[in-house]
Amino acid sequence: MFDVAESPQSPETTDPRIPPRDRVVTRDLIDRHASERPDKVVVKFDDTGEEWSYARFRDLVIQTGLGLQAQGVTQGDHVLVFTPNSREQLRIFFALNYIGAIYVPINTAYKGQLLEHVIGVSDARLAVVHASLADRLSGIKLHALERLVVVGGAVPETPALPAETYEDALLPRTGTLAPLSRPIESWDPMAIIYTSGTTGPSKGVLVSYLHLFTNAGPESWPFVTAEDRYLINAPMFHIGGMGPMFCMLARGGSFAMVDRFDTATYWQSVRNTQSTVAFLLGVMATFLEKQDASDDEADNPLRLVLMVPLAANSESFASRFDVEVYTIFNMTEISTPIVSDPNPKVRGTCGKPRPGVEVRLVDDNDCEVPRGMVGEMVVRTDRPWGMMSGYYKNPEATAEAWRNGWFHTGDAFTCDAEGHFFFVDRMKDAIRRRGENISSFEVEAEVCAHPDIAEAAAVAVPSEVSEDDVLVCVAPVEGRVLDPVQLIGFLRDRMAYFMVPRYVRVIEGGLPKTPSAKVLKHELRAEGVTPDTWDRAAAGIHIKSERFDRSA
């Protein structure tokens, strides 16, 4: 039904650090798996139970690639994709890579000036836009964009640009895919992934095939195998959504698509899709742990959970749900430099450096800090193109991040005598109160240990004395009422006196977040002490340092 014209070939590199193309490049992977395991399921959909085999997947990808080529997309072109997760987005992502083009997804929360900014940075001429988001393109500068493909509904009556529906534009019945102008190499860009932009304009991370392969592929995550099915409920504009799809393809494994994380239906989705591996980000594990117990909760196909950060109750979680727990440290720009052993016993660890990476903790001058001291984590890999290729069209930010030949994560860590790394805070989120440095991450961990609290965010607010006071914003577990006085009593026995929050703000329904589940701390920090915020000092609760009898 669909044919592929023969493309030019080039010899493989002899560098042993770079695997063959059919282990790394999307087009070669799809062709190889469709030939070697045509009937194996590559994706299962939670909503309907539909499955795509590798052979069918290849046909769908080529069909979509024909449609993209008919729209004028050629090798090396950038295409914006502004939609929620869907079958169409899945096909477009892999089809773009199959024809050698670059996938540029946009956060579905973007609008106004931020949306205009990422469109300008993208250099895209074609955008695939969900019908519900198409109106956001009106009234802003669209830069190089020339036309739209509308998914999930009709073309608006007055579209911002010439537009066609997905069905009309990208679903040709027959045809032959045009040949590549040159082979797709493993160091070629496959995607531009925008950072969350929680504190400023989003930066576009230039991701090569080899970067994504190294990020969570068979070498970096050896505990995930070709026999696994990875549950995906993160958005495909986020590395946590699109990355595992590619990395399961690299293994010849499979993945499951679930609409979103939902505490009430999570385990049913795991069973429906027969998923064996899942990623629990932020408070997801806490939400699941704080559900009422059921008799069959350990009766699930999940065998392994990546829990980031590692919850204090990870051992009880593993036992309760009969899973193995790992934790890691990663970000879009890098490739999982820190990985734990299974079921880590060291509380709060992110793990140890994996083979193939170097990790240092440094001060403001990039000088290594002594073991046990706080420093910024900087990393590099021994594989060319094993990390990001730069921030697209932002050489200043690229140079700043890569200064002195190491990528600077912007995250503060410590390392113990055994080599375990511990996340302390984002460098910009640290709090200083009366001469003491406070990790917002550590405050949040202790606050979330309270049984009535689902999630928490600690931020600095100005103190009338000097430096900062600690404000903790909390969302209670559904159906429960939080008493701030009782919370402070709970915390007094769990943390240093100077860490105990002065202010408690209860936010029903959850903390504000980006669609990639990052709490918008800058919003909470800007709002500060709101009229509904409880003040420990005003309530007459004063917590001071202990006085010790030094006469002994």
C-alpha positions as CSV (number, residue, x, y, z in Angstrom):
1,M,0.0,0.0,0.0
2,F,2.8,2.4,0.9
3,D,6.3,2.3,-0.7
4,V,9.6,3.8,0.3
5,A,12.1,4.9,-2.4
6,E,15.6,3.7,-1.8
7,S,17.8,6.3,0.0
8,P,21.5,6.8,-0.1
9,Q,23.7,4.9,2.4
10,S,26.9,5.9,4.1
11,P,29.4,3.8,6.0
12,E,28.9,3.4,9.8
13,T,31.3,5.1,12.1
14,T,34.0,3.0,13.6
15,D,33.8,4.8,17.0
16,P,32.9,2.1,19.5
17,R,31.0,4.6,21.6
18,I,28.4,5.1,18.8
19,P,26.1,2.2,18.2
20,P,25.0,1.3,14.6
21,R,22.2,3.4,13.1
22,D,19.7,0.5,13.3
23,R,20.1,0.7,17.1
24,V,19.7,4.5,17.4
25,V,18.0,6.2,14.5
26,T,14.2,6.1,14.4
27,R,13.8,5.2,10.7
28,D,16.2,2.3,11.0
29,L,14.8,1.1,14.2
30,I,11.2,1.0,12.8
31,D,12.3,-0.8,9.7
32,R,14.3,-3.3,11.6
33,H,11.6,-4.1,14.2
34,A,8.9,-4.3,11.5
35,S,11.1,-7.0,9.8
36,E,12.3,-8.9,12.8
37,R,9.2,-8.8,15.0
38,P,6.2,-7.6,12.8
39,D,3.5,-9.0,15.1
40,K,4.8,-7.8,18.4
41,V,2.8,-5.0,20.0
42,V,4.6,-1.7,20.1
43,V,1.8,0.4,21.6
44,K,-1.4,-0.3,23.5
45,F,-4.0,2.4,24.2
46,D,-5.8,2.6,27.5
47,D,-8.9,4.3,26.3
48,T,-10.0,1.5,23.9
49,G,-7.6,-1.3,24.3
50,E,-6.4,-0.9,20.7
51,E,-3.0,-2.3,19.9
52,W,-0.5,-1.5,17.1
53,S,2.0,-4.1,16.0
54,Y,5.4,-3.1,14.7
55,A,4.3,-3.9,11.1
56,R,1.2,-1.8,11.4
57,F,3.1,0.9,13.2
58,R,5.5,1.2,10.3
59,D,2.6,1.4,7.8
60,L,0.9,4.2,9.8
61,V,4.2,6.1,10.1
62,I,4.9,5.9,6.4
63,Q,1.4,7.0,5.6
64,T,1.8,10.0,7.8
65,G,5.2,10.7,6.4
66,L,3.7,10.8,2.9
67,G,1.2,13.4,4.1
68,L,3.9,15.5,5.6
69,Q,6.0,15.3,2.4
70,A,2.8,16.4,0.5
71,Q,2.7,19.4,2.8
72,G,6.2,20.3,1.7
73,V,8.1,18.9,4.7
74,T,11.6,17.8,3.8
75,Q,14.6,16.4,5.6
76,G,15.9,18.8,8.2
77,D,12.7,20.9,8.4
78,H,11.2,21.8,11.8
79,V,7.5,21.2,12.4
80,L,5.6,22.6,15.4
81,V,3.2,20.2,17.1
82,F,0.7,22.0,19.5
83,T,-1.6,19.2,20.7
84,P,-2.4,17.1,23.7
85,N,-1.3,13.4,23.6
86,S,-3.2,11.5,20.9
87,R,-2.8,8.8,18.3
88,E,-2.3,11.6,15.7
89,Q,0.6,13.1,17.7
90,L,2.2,9.7,18.1
91,R,2.1,9.2,14.3
92,I,3.4,12.7,13.6
93,F,6.3,12.4,16.0
94,F,7.6,9.2,14.5
95,A,6.8,10.1,10.9
96,L,8.7,13.4,11.2
97,N,11.8,11.5,12.3
98,Y,11.2,8.8,9.7
99,I,11.5,11.4,6.9
100,G,14.5,13.1,8.7
101,A,12.5,16.1,9.9
102,I,12.6,17.6,13.4
103,Y,9.7,17.3,15.9
104,V,9.1,20.6,17.8
105,P,6.3,20.1,20.4
106,I,4.8,23.0,22.3
107,N,3.5,23.0,25.8
108,T,-0.3,23.1,25.6
109,A,-0.4,25.7,28.4
110,Y,1.5,28.3,26.2
111,K,-0.3,31.4,25.0
112,G,0.3,35.0,24.3
113,Q,3.9,36.2,24.3
114,L,5.4,32.9,25.4
115,L,3.7,31.1,22.6
116,E,4.9,33.8,20.2
117,H,8.4,33.4,21.5
118,V,8.6,29.6,20.9
119,I,7.1,29.9,17.5
120,G,9.8,32.4,16.6
121,V,12.6,30.3,17.9
122,S,11.3,27.2,16.2
123,D,11.9,28.3,12.5
124,A,8.9,26.1,11.6
125,R,6.8,26.8,8.5
126,L,4.1,24.1,9.3
127,A,2.3,23.7,12.6
128,V,0.0,20.8,13.6
129,V,-2.5,22.3,16.1
130,H,-5.4,20.9,18.1
131,A,-8.7,22.5,17.2
132,S,-9.2,23.7,20.8
133,L,-5.9,25.5,20.7
134,A,-6.0,27.1,17.2
135,D,-7.6,30.3,18.4
136,R,-4.5,31.0,20.5
137,L,-2.6,31.7,17.2
138,S,-4.8,34.7,16.4
139,G,-3.4,38.1,17.4
140,I,0.2,37.1,17.9
141,K,3.2,37.2,15.5
142,L,3.5,33.8,13.8
143,H,7.0,34.5,12.3
144,A,7.9,31.9,9.7
145,L,4.7,29.8,10.0
146,E,2.8,29.5,6.7
147,R,0.1,27.0,7.2
148,L,-1.7,24.8,9.7
149,V,-2.9,21.2,10.1
150,V,-5.8,21.0,12.5
151,V,-6.2,17.9,14.7
152,G,-9.2,16.8,16.8
153,G,-11.9,19.0,15.1
154,A,-12.8,21.3,12.3
155,V,-10.7,24.2,11.0
156,P,-11.8,27.4,12.7
157,E,-14.0,29.7,10.6
158,T,-11.3,32.3,10.5
159,P,-8.0,30.5,11.0
160,A,-4.8,32.5,11.7
161,L,-3.2,30.9,8.6
162,P,-4.3,28.7,5.7
163,A,-5.4,25.4,7.3
164,E,-6.6,21.9,6.6
165,T,-7.8,19.1,8.8
166,Y,-5.5,16.3,9.7
167,E,-7.6,13.8,7.7
168,D,-7.4,15.9,4.5
169,A,-3.8,17.0,4.9
170,L,-1.9,13.9,6.3
171,L,-3.8,10.8,5.3
172,P,-3.1,10.0,1.6
173,R,-4.3,6.7,0.4
174,T,-1.3,5.5,-1.6
175,G,2.1,6.8,-2.6
176,T,5.8,6.3,-2.5
177,L,7.8,8.1,0.2
178,A,10.5,10.3,-1.4
179,P,14.1,9.2,-0.7
180,L,16.3,10.9,1.9
181,S,18.8,13.4,0.6
182,R,21.4,11.7,2.8
183,P,21.3,9.1,5.5
184,I,20.0,10.1,8.9
185,E,22.9,10.0,11.3
186,S,22.6,9.3,15.0
187,W,24.0,12.7,15.8
188,D,21.4,14.5,13.7
189,P,18.7,16.5,15.6
190,M,15.4,14.6,16.1
191,A,13.5,17.1,18.3
192,I,13.6,20.5,20.0
193,I,12.1,20.2,23.5
194,Y,11.3,23.4,25.3
195,T,12.1,23.7,28.9
196,S,9.1,24.4,31.1
197,G,9.7,28.2,31.2
198,T,8.5,28.6,34.8
199,T,10.7,31.6,35.4
200,G,11.3,33.0,32.0
201,P,11.1,32.4,28.2
202,S,11.4,28.7,27.4
203,K,14.7,27.5,25.9
204,G,14.7,25.0,23.1
205,V,16.8,21.9,23.9
206,L,18.3,20.5,20.7
207,V,18.0,16.7,21.1
208,S,19.9,14.3,18.8
209,Y,18.9,10.6,18.3
210,L,22.0,9.6,20.2
211,H,21.2,12.0,23.1
212,L,17.7,10.5,23.6
213,F,19.1,6.9,23.2
214,T,21.7,7.7,25.9
215,N,19.1,9.4,28.1
216,A,17.1,6.3,29.1
217,G,18.1,3.7,26.6
218,P,19.3,0.1,27.2
219,E,22.7,1.2,28.6
220,S,21.5,3.9,30.9
221,W,18.5,2.0,32.2
222,P,19.5,-1.7,31.9
223,F,16.8,-2.7,34.3
224,V,14.2,-1.8,31.7
225,T,14.1,-4.5,29.0
226,A,12.6,-5.4,25.6
227,E,10.0,-7.5,27.4
228,D,8.7,-4.5,29.3
229,R,5.7,-2.2,28.5
230,Y,6.3,1.3,29.8
231,L,3.2,3.2,31.0
232,I,3.2,6.8,29.6
233,N,0.9,9.4,31.1
234,A,3.2,12.4,30.7
235,P,2.7,14.9,27.8
236,M,4.6,14.4,24.6
237,F,5.9,17.9,24.7
238,H,7.9,16.8,27.7
239,I,11.0,14.5,27.7
240,G,9.1,12.3,30.2
241,G,6.4,11.7,27.5
242,M,8.1,11.4,24.2
243,G,11.5,10.1,25.5
244,P,10.2,6.7,26.8
245,M,8.4,6.0,23.5
246,F,11.7,6.3,21.6
247,C,13.7,4.4,24.3
248,M,11.2,1.5,24.2
249,L,11.5,1.5,20.4
250,A,15.3,1.3,20.8
251,R,14.8,-1.8,22.9
252,G,12.2,-3.4,20.6
253,G,9.8,-3.2,23.6
254,S,6.4,-1.6,23.9
255,F,4.6,1.3,25.7
256,A,1.1,2.1,26.8
257,M,-0.6,5.4,26.3
258,V,-2.8,6.7,29.1
259,D,-4.6,10.0,28.9
260,R,-3.1,11.4,32.2
261,F,-2.2,10.4,35.7
262,D,-5.3,9.9,37.8
263,T,-5.0,8.5,41.3
264,A,-8.4,6.9,41.3
265,T,-7.9,5.0,38.0
266,Y,-4.2,4.4,38.0
267,W,-4.1,0.8,38.9
268,Q,-7.0,0.0,36.6
269,S,-5.0,1.6,33.7
270,V,-1.9,-0.5,34.7
271,R,-4.1,-3.6,34.5
272,N,-5.9,-2.6,31.3
273,T,-2.6,-2.0,29.5
274,Q,-0.6,-4.8,31.2
275,S,2.2,-2.3,31.9
276,T,5.2,-3.5,33.7
277,V,7.3,-0.3,34.1
278,A,6.1,3.2,35.2
279,F,7.6,6.6,36.2
280,L,6.1,8.3,39.3
281,L,7.1,11.9,39.3
282,G,6.8,14.3,42.3
283,V,3.8,13.6,44.4
284,M,2.4,10.8,42.3
285,A,3.8,8.1,44.6
286,T,2.4,10.0,47.6
287,F,-1.0,10.2,46.1
288,L,-1.1,6.4,45.5
289,E,0.3,5.6,49.0
290,K,-2.3,7.7,50.7
291,Q,-5.2,6.0,49.0
292,D,-7.2,3.6,51.2
293,A,-5.8,0.1,51.0
294,S,-7.6,-2.6,48.9
295,D,-7.3,-6.3,49.0
296,D,-6.1,-6.7,45.4
297,E,-3.7,-3.7,45.1
298,A,-0.6,-5.9,44.9
299,D,-2.3,-8.0,42.2
300,N,-1.0,-5.9,39.3
301,P,1.4,-6.4,36.4
302,L,3.7,-3.6,37.3
303,R,7.1,-4.9,38.3
304,L,9.3,-1.8,38.4
305,V,8.7,1.9,39.4
306,L,11.0,4.8,38.8
307,M,10.2,7.1,41.7
308,V,11.6,10.7,41.5
309,P,12.2,11.9,44.1
310,L,12.6,8.9,46.2
311,A,9.8,9.0,48.8
312,A,10.5,8.5,52.5
313,N,8.0,5.6,52.4
314,S,9.5,3.9,49.2
315,E,10.1,0.6,51.0
316,S,6.5,0.4,52.2
317,F,5.3,1.4,48.8
318,A,7.4,-1.4,47.2
319,S,6.0,-3.9,49.6
320,R,2.4,-2.7,49.4
321,F,2.2,-2.8,45.6
322,D,4.7,-5.6,45.0
323,V,7.1,-3.5,42.8
324,E,10.8,-2.9,42.6
325,V,11.7,0.8,43.1
326,Y,14.5,2.7,41.5
327,T,15.3,6.4,41.6
328,I,17.4,8.6,39.3
329,F,18.4,12.2,38.6
330,N,17.8,13.5,35.1
331,M,16.8,16.5,33.1
332,T,16.0,17.2,29.4
333,E,19.5,18.4,28.6
334,I,21.4,15.5,30.1
335,S,21.2,11.7,30.1
336,T,20.5,10.1,33.5
337,P,23.9,10.6,35.1
338,I,22.7,9.3,38.5
339,V,20.9,6.0,39.0
340,S,20.2,4.1,42.2
341,D,20.4,0.4,43.0
342,P,17.0,-1.4,43.3
343,N,15.0,-0.6,46.4
344,P,17.6,1.9,47.8
345,K,18.0,1.8,51.5
346,V,19.7,5.2,51.9
347,R,16.9,7.7,52.6
348,G,16.7,10.6,50.1
349,T,19.4,9.4,47.7
350,C,19.3,9.9,44.0
351,G,21.8,7.1,43.4
352,K,25.4,7.0,42.2
353,P,27.0,8.0,38.8
354,R,26.3,5.4,36.2
355,P,29.1,4.1,33.8
356,G,29.8,6.5,31.0
357,V,29.4,9.8,32.9
358,E,31.5,12.0,35.0
359,V,29.9,14.0,37.8
360,R,31.4,16.8,40.0
361,L,30.0,19.2,42.6
362,V,31.5,22.6,42.3
363,D,31.3,26.1,43.7
364,D,30.6,29.4,41.9
365,N,34.1,29.3,40.3
366,D,33.7,25.6,39.1
367,C,36.2,24.5,41.8
368,E,35.2,21.1,43.3
369,V,33.8,21.3,46.8
370,P,34.9,18.9,49.6
371,R,32.9,15.7,50.1
372,G,29.8,16.4,52.2
373,M,29.6,20.1,51.1
374,V,26.9,21.5,48.9
375,G,27.8,22.3,45.3
376,E,26.3,22.6,41.9
377,M,26.2,19.4,40.0
378,V,28.1,19.5,36.7
379,V,28.2,16.5,34.3
380,R,29.7,15.3,31.0
381,T,29.5,12.0,29.1
382,D,32.3,9.9,27.4
383,R,30.0,9.5,24.3
384,P,29.9,12.2,21.6
385,W,26.3,13.6,21.3
386,G,25.3,11.8,24.5
387,M,23.8,15.0,25.9
388,M,22.0,18.0,24.4
389,S,23.5,19.6,21.3
390,G,22.8,23.1,22.7
391,Y,19.9,25.5,23.2
392,Y,18.5,26.2,19.7
393,K,19.2,29.8,18.6
394,N,20.5,30.7,22.0
395,P,24.3,30.6,21.9
396,E,24.7,32.7,25.1
397,A,22.6,30.2,27.2
398,T,24.5,27.3,25.6
399,A,27.9,28.8,26.4
400,E,26.8,29.6,30.0
401,A,25.5,26.0,30.6
402,W,28.5,24.4,29.0
403,R,31.2,26.6,30.5
404,N,34.6,24.9,31.2
405,G,33.5,21.9,29.2
406,W,30.9,20.6,31.8
407,F,27.1,21.0,31.7
408,H,25.9,23.0,34.7
409,T,22.6,21.6,35.9
410,G,21.6,24.5,38.2
411,D,20.9,22.0,40.9
412,A,22.6,21.9,44.3
413,F,23.7,18.4,45.6
414,T,25.8,16.8,48.3
415,C,27.6,13.5,48.2
416,D,28.3,11.2,51.1
417,A,31.4,9.1,51.8
418,E,29.9,6.1,50.0
419,G,29.3,8.1,46.8
420,H,25.5,8.5,47.1
421,F,24.3,11.8,45.7
422,F,21.5,13.8,47.4
423,F,19.5,16.6,45.8
424,V,19.4,19.7,48.0
425,D,17.5,22.3,45.9
426,R,17.4,24.2,42.7
427,M,20.1,26.8,43.1
428,K,17.5,29.6,42.8
429,D,15.0,28.0,45.3
430,A,17.2,27.9,48.4
431,I,16.0,29.8,51.4
432,R,18.1,31.7,53.9
433,R,16.7,32.4,57.3
434,R,18.6,34.1,60.1
435,G,22.0,32.9,58.9
436,E,20.9,29.4,58.1
437,N,20.6,27.9,54.6
438,I,17.4,25.9,54.1
439,S,16.6,23.4,51.4
440,S,13.0,23.9,50.1
441,F,13.2,20.3,49.0
442,E,13.9,19.0,52.5
443,V,11.1,21.2,54.0
444,E,8.7,19.8,51.4
445,A,9.7,16.2,52.1
446,E,8.9,16.5,55.8
447,V,5.7,18.4,55.2
448,C,4.5,15.7,52.8
449,A,5.1,13.0,55.4
450,H,2.0,14.4,57.2
451,P,-0.9,12.0,56.5
452,D,-3.3,14.8,55.6
453,I,-1.1,16.5,53.0
454,A,-1.0,15.5,49.3
455,E,1.6,17.9,48.1
456,A,3.6,20.9,49.3
457,A,5.9,23.7,48.1
458,A,8.2,25.7,50.3
459,V,9.2,29.2,49.2
460,A,11.0,32.2,50.7
461,V,9.0,35.3,51.7
462,P,10.5,38.6,53.1
463,S,11.0,38.7,56.8
464,E,10.4,41.9,58.8
465,V,13.6,41.1,60.7
466,S,16.1,40.1,58.1
467,E,16.6,37.7,55.1
468,D,13.7,35.2,54.6
469,D,10.9,33.5,56.4
470,V,9.5,30.1,55.2
471,L,6.1,29.8,53.6
472,V,4.8,26.4,52.9
473,C,1.9,26.0,50.5
474,V,0.0,22.7,50.9
475,A,-2.8,20.8,49.2
476,P,-4.6,18.5,51.5
477,V,-5.5,14.9,50.7
478,E,-9.0,14.8,49.2
479,G,-11.7,14.7,51.8
480,R,-9.4,15.7,54.7
481,V,-9.1,19.0,56.6
482,L,-5.7,20.3,57.6
483,D,-5.1,22.0,60.9
484,P,-2.0,24.3,60.7
485,V,-1.4,24.1,64.4
486,Q,-1.3,20.3,64.3
487,L,1.0,20.5,61.3
488,I,3.5,22.6,63.2
489,G,3.4,20.2,66.1
490,F,4.1,17.4,63.7
491,L,7.1,19.2,62.1
492,R,8.7,20.4,65.3
493,D,9.9,16.8,66.1
494,R,11.0,16.2,62.5
495,M,13.1,19.2,61.4
496,A,15.6,21.8,62.7
497,Y,13.9,24.7,64.5
498,F,15.0,27.2,61.8
499,M,13.3,25.1,59.1
500,V,9.8,25.0,60.6
501,P,7.6,27.2,58.4
502,R,6.3,30.4,59.8
503,Y,3.5,30.6,57.3
504,V,1.1,27.9,56.1
505,R,-1.2,28.4,53.1
506,V,-3.8,25.8,52.3
507,I,-4.7,25.5,48.6
508,E,-7.6,23.2,47.9
509,G,-7.5,21.2,44.7
510,G,-3.8,21.1,44.2
511,L,-0.8,23.5,43.7
512,P,-0.4,25.4,40.5
513,K,1.7,23.5,38.0
514,T,2.9,23.4,34.4
515,P,1.5,20.6,32.3
516,S,4.7,18.8,32.9
517,A,3.9,18.6,36.6
518,K,6.4,21.2,37.9
519,V,5.0,23.4,40.6
520,L,5.0,27.0,39.6
521,K,7.0,28.2,42.6
522,H,7.6,31.6,41.1
523,E,3.8,32.2,41.2
524,L,3.6,31.2,44.9
525,R,6.6,33.2,45.7
526,A,5.2,36.3,44.0
527,E,1.8,35.9,45.7
528,G,3.6,35.6,49.1
529,V,1.6,35.9,52.3
530,T,-2.0,36.0,51.1
531,P,-5.0,37.0,53.3
532,D,-5.9,33.3,53.8
533,T,-2.3,32.4,54.9
534,W,-2.0,31.2,58.5
535,D,0.9,32.9,60.5
536,R,2.5,30.9,63.2
537,A,4.0,34.0,64.9
538,A,0.5,35.7,65.0
539,A,-0.8,32.5,66.6
540,G,1.7,32.9,69.4
541,I,3.7,29.8,68.4
542,H,7.5,30.6,68.7
543,I,10.1,28.0,68.0
544,K,13.7,28.6,69.2
545,S,16.9,26.7,69.3
546,E,17.5,24.3,72.1
547,R,19.6,25.4,75.0
548,F,22.1,22.9,76.2
549,D,23.6,22.4,79.7
550,R,27.3,22.9,79.1
551,S,28.3,22.5,82.7
552,A,28.6,18.8,82.5
